[in-house]
Amino acid sequence: MSVKIQLRRGTESNLPTLDTGEAGFTTDTHKLYIGSSSGNIQIGISNILTDEITQTNHGFDDDFIYHNGTQWTKAIADSDDHTATHFAVNIDANTFQLISMGEIDSTGMTDDQSDALVAGEYYFLSQTSAGKISRSKPSTGIVQSVLKANGTNDATIIISNPVEPTDTVDGGSF
């Protein structure tokens, strides 16, 4: 005899406050939540690796960055030393949130050519505009995949290790 276990499910906008330990699945955004005493907690990849940092007058807002040993700096794919380790979201003039992996609101975000993000496309750290992304995979120099556009207003940060265009990944061409 088999046992079938079903989760509470429905659209994210209709997700109720789950009981502690109760699971819920959103049928429109495909997110999994577990109820806790402090409310629903999303389980999985969304913003699981974040931190809040203070740096006076940083100027970061939707920029890919790295720490140069002294301060946070906009990343650019001109050498292994300058590639991205985090995505910065501006909170105020002196504070930003670091995201190294997870989902973000990408409303209004553009690539280094000022083009809107295209759903389903992967983006690379730009070789010409510090902190920005490029839709075109570089054919020379450093290649670093940093973002996947999921839809019109959401994307997933997926910062990969920088590679050369001729490197292979998982046995196939990158």
C-alpha positions in Angstrom: 0.0 0.0 0.0 1.4 3.4 -1.0 0.9 6.6 1.0 0.4 9.9 -0.7 1.5 13.1 1.0 0.2 16.4 -0.4 1.4 19.9 0.5 -0.9 22.9 0.9 -0.7 24.6 -2.5 -1.9 27.6 -4.4 -0.7 30.9 -5.8 1.9 32.9 -3.9 -0.5 35.8 -3.4 -3.0 33.4 -1.7 -0.4 31.6 0.5 -1.8 31.7 4.1 0.3 31.8 7.2 1.2 28.1 7.6 1.2 26.3 10.9 4.6 25.6 12.4 6.1 22.7 10.5 3.5 22.8 7.8 4.7 22.9 4.2 3.2 25.0 1.4 4.0 25.1 -2.4 3.2 28.0 -4.7 1.9 26.8 -8.0 2.7 30.0 -9.9 6.2 30.8 -8.7 7.2 27.2 -7.7 8.5 28.2 -4.2 8.4 26.0 -1.1 7.6 27.4 2.3 7.6 26.0 5.8 5.6 27.5 8.6 7.4 28.7 11.7 6.5 30.6 14.9 7.7 33.8 13.2 5.8 33.2 9.9 6.4 31.5 6.6 10.0 30.8 5.7 10.9 30.1 2.1 13.0 27.0 1.6 15.5 26.7 -1.2 17.7 29.0 -3.2 16.0 32.4 -2.9 18.4 34.9 -1.2 19.9 32.2 1.0 23.3 33.8 0.8 23.0 37.5 1.8 24.7 39.9 4.1 24.3 43.7 4.8 27.5 45.8 4.6 28.3 49.4 5.3 30.7 51.4 3.2 30.6 55.2 3.1 29.3 56.5 -0.3 29.6 53.2 -2.1 27.5 54.1 -5.1 26.4 50.5 -5.7 22.9 49.8 -7.0 22.4 46.6 -8.8 26.1 46.2 -9.5 28.3 43.1 -9.4 31.2 43.8 -7.0 34.3 42.2 -5.3 36.4 43.2 -2.3 39.9 44.4 -3.3 41.4 43.9 0.2 40.5 47.5 1.3 37.0 48.2 0.1 34.2 46.9 -2.1 34.7 47.8 -5.8 32.6 47.3 -9.0 33.7 44.1 -10.8 34.8 43.9 -14.4 35.8 40.9 -16.4 39.3 42.2 -17.4 41.2 39.8 -15.1 40.6 37.0 -12.6 41.4 39.6 -9.8 38.5 41.9 -10.7 35.7 39.4 -11.2 32.4 39.4 -9.2 31.9 37.7 -5.9 28.6 39.4 -5.0 25.7 41.4 -6.3 25.1 44.7 -4.4 21.6 46.1 -3.8 21.5 49.7 -2.6 19.8 50.2 0.8 21.0 53.8 1.4 24.0 56.0 0.9 26.2 53.9 3.2 24.5 50.5 3.3 24.0 47.8 0.7 23.0 44.2 0.7 25.4 41.6 -0.7 23.9 38.7 -2.6 26.1 35.8 -3.7 23.3 33.5 -4.7 19.5 33.8 -4.9 16.5 35.4 -6.5 16.3 39.2 -7.0 13.8 41.7 -8.2 15.3 42.8 -11.5 12.6 45.3 -12.4 14.2 48.0 -14.6 17.6 46.3 -14.7 19.5 46.5 -18.0 22.7 45.1 -19.5 25.8 47.1 -20.5 24.0 48.1 -23.7 21.0 49.5 -21.8 18.8 46.7 -23.1 16.2 45.2 -20.9 16.8 41.6 -19.6 15.4 38.8 -21.7 13.6 36.0 -19.8 15.5 32.7 -20.0 18.8 34.3 -21.0 22.1 33.9 -19.0 24.2 37.1 -18.5 27.9 37.5 -18.1 30.0 40.0 -16.2 30.8 42.9 -18.6 34.3 43.3 -19.9 33.7 47.0 -20.7 31.3 48.4 -18.0 32.4 47.9 -14.3 29.7 46.3 -12.2 27.4 45.6 -15.2 26.3 42.6 -17.2 26.5 41.6 -20.8 24.0 39.3 -22.7 26.8 38.3 -25.1 29.2 35.6 -23.9 32.8 37.0 -24.4 34.8 35.1 -27.0 38.1 36.2 -25.5 39.4 37.1 -22.1 37.5 36.3 -18.9 34.1 34.7 -19.0 32.0 34.8 -15.8 28.3 33.9 -15.8 26.6 35.9 -13.1 22.8 36.1 -13.7 19.9 34.3 -15.3 16.8 36.3 -16.2 13.7 34.3 -15.1 11.0 36.6 -16.2 10.3 40.3 -16.7 10.9 41.3 -13.1 12.9 38.5 -11.5 16.3 37.0 -12.0 18.6 34.5 -10.2 22.1 35.5 -9.1 24.4 32.6 -10.1 28.0 33.8 -9.8 30.3 31.3 -11.4 34.0 31.0 -11.2 35.7 33.0 -14.0 36.9 30.8 -16.9 38.6 31.3 -20.3 36.3 30.9 -23.3 38.1 27.7 -24.3 37.7 26.0 -20.9 35.4 23.1 -20.6 32.9 22.8 -17.8 31.4 19.4 -16.7 33.0 17.7 -19.8 31.3 20.0 -22.3 32.1 23.4 -23.8 31.2 26.3 -21.7 
